[in-house]
Every structure is written in structure tokens, then in C-alpha cells.
Amino acid sequence: MGAQLRVYKRRIKSVTATKKITKAMEMIAASRIVKAQRQVAASTPYATELTRAVTAVATGSTTKHPLTTEAETPTRAAILLVTSDRGLAGGYSSNAIKAAERLTERLRGEGKEVDTYIVGRKGVAYYGFRERKVTDSWSGFTDSPTYADAKQVAAPLIAAVQQDTAEGGVDELHIVFTEFVSMLTQTPVQHRLLPLSLDKAADEAGTKGEILPLFDFEPSAEDVLDALLPRYVESRIYNALLQAAASKHAATRRAMKSATDNAGDLIKSLSRLANAARQAEITQEISEIVGGASALADATAGSEN
């Protein structure tokens, strides 16, 4: 029985150490969420005003720009999937991957070939394990992305949209990421970034139904679109990276809190088992003492007779 008690004590010690780690990770994730939320809030006004500018140029001119004009028969599409570099975040990355797979199936059902671009080691590992082709990937910055990271990701995507499909270009650009709704809710979403949908852009900019002013474009509307639309894509990707980072930290906090609570419950259960084992050991020792005393008394009485 003493051996069993030692086993319980070792398990309690191990689970207690694990609980301290998960509690520390929960607090770290909670502190990072605040920073990520501030970054999301700071990036939103820029993205909104940039969307207003792009919408104004696109609606105020008759120029058919490759980044705002849909192909008559689109044949290729690109998907940018945003996952995490690290785990311990519950179903955060797997949910985003599932959303990307559903989008891929839908696009292939429409007769389009799909090129996949991935941000985050988790997504890269998932596709690599299944030997699926990945056009390009990035990692190492998902916890705290910067605008420079967004520009790095956006560059090949913009080039692919501007390139002819016969030479490896794409007709559409989609992005799949996890939107931060609240501390308790993070939802995988997918958006089509390009070609730009003017109705959706007006909704995002809050200009739907408004009468936009007339503009004169210098040197031309096409040149203005050439300058604005890459910035639009970069800002949208940057906002998506920030949303995904906040969602990941929230998912990590929730997962670590659950792990901490489970560790506490397990410690209580093991403590009860250890107490029961200790009581059983004491009872057995008392029984042995009583039995020995009784046997000694019987032996003494027999010798006197």
C-alpha cells in the first residue's frame, strides 16, 4: 500500500507542475490579446479609408483594370490560408484549415484550379504531411505580425493576379483567416479580395447608397488603381493577420484555462485517492498491531496454563 501512495504523490507533483505552466501560458496569452486588439483597432481606420478611395476610383472611372474587372471565364484562383506557427490553441488552426478546404472544394466544383498560399507552420505541416502542393508559404510572425510581413505575403499574390493565367497567374484571390469577434468567439471566415467587388467594398467602407463626388485622375485612373490596389491588398492582409493573431491568443488563453482547470480537478481526485490509500495503510497497520497483540496475549495465556 505504501508503494501505491508514492505513485499518487508523484502524479500529484507532476500535475501540479503542469498546472503552473498552463497557468503561466494563460496569463501570457491574456496579455498578448490586449496588444493584438489595439493593433486591430489601429489598422481598421486606414483600411476603411483606403477602401473608400479604391471604391471612388473604381466607380468614378470607366477604366477596366485587371484588379477590378472579373474574367469572363475564370479558370484559376489563389487561396491565402492564415494559420498559427504554434499549437496549444485548441482547434484554432484546424478550423481555419477546414474552412480553406471547403472553399477549395467549392472553387474546384466551379471548374477552377486552385493555388494555395499558407501563413503559419501548422498549415504548412498539414499540407506537407498529406503531400499537397503549396505554391508559397511564410512563417515565424503569426503571433505578432507587422505591416512588413503583410507586404511580403501580398507581393507574390498581387503579381499572380496581374499575370496571365496561361503563364501561371490567377483570376481570383481569396483569403481564409480567423476573425476575432470577442474573447469567447473566434470564427473562421473567407473573403474574396480580388477582383474587388464594389458592392462589398462599399459595405466595408460604409459608403453604400452614398453619392460619391466626381474626381479627375492624374495621370490616369488606371495609374491610380495601379498605386491604390496593391496597398488595398496589403492593408486587408495585414488586418487579417492581426485578427488571426488576436484569435490565436484568445484560443490559447481558453485552451490553457481549460487545461489549468482540468489539472486542478485531477489534483483533487488524486489527493482523495492518496488520502484513501493513506487511511487504508493506517488501518492495515492498526489491524496488524491489534492482531499481533492478540496473538501475543493468546500465547501468554497458553504458557500460563
Steps between C-alpha positions, in 0.01 A plus 500: 500500500795735563611456139156608376512812717838594352354463149217742584739751651723492189198555275376790716843661482513457120150638443570793734805594292294476181231719655754772575617494136150517352404779740806701394417443131141610564620827653748563217231442237262732685758780497568451128130518412484861621791601278356316200159667550665842504683422176176387333325819612790713377508336155125520435470877420782480244346196331156666496623825345709311247191299405308827455771632270512183291121496472496863391759440228334182376150652485609840374676372190426275207843343507501121491780413735611137541467527877138622491365323191387141526609255233224376273596139564727480806712187502747545786469629856744557785421438867701655783454292816603655834583254779730504803867425545437322829238275653339493846210702362222244483343471154621841379716385207296191415180706470668743259638209297154342477357831377773520233429143389129576464584806290742295289233239433251769399742670262598168342132420465473819293772367270788711636852390581613607847842625610549490877710749696545441873601712798601303812688178567185310599346543157828421326542183707140392427541532124853359506394188691230436240741577215283779363653769284558840659590784265669710769508521880614726782553445871659644811284808552144380565504594871593863431478592129621832361410693187830392348388138541172583325689660210719192471193276480309731264776545239480156328121499526466836323749385237298182443179702448671734255651210307322321217352164598682332212826598670397383847292796608161490673162661437390521865661549840332367816614516862404268787573610856348497849303813581519629858142559614549498877709336770269199482423491127744469210354404163681368188395715202583524133495812282572565135752780483540522122341578263357768725124484546381860505184419697695321773765771497229763548362300793845478659561872451150596610427682172228276360212716381708818517553722197874519458657823368645520152877484472760587241782246499860589423683369315214251436247288685691186406822636653312593816358148521847357444617696805196451725402140454829343615473714814141379537610136485784562745272675748239222480761230549653694790160535665435127448837413657422718802152352536650151479765584760238630744287191436795270558587662832135481609487132400824433688368676810180297488686172444750569779224601741323173424825310552562681829148422623535136396834476678338638817220243478754222444703614802187489717417150374854374557507659846184313595651175374822570688307573821302178456824308447655663810192415708502143372869475588437631852204264543712209389779595741249526788353165403847345499579650841171382645546158346854474632392608850217248494731222389751595771225497762381157388856369505553637855174350623595161354840499669343575842265205462 
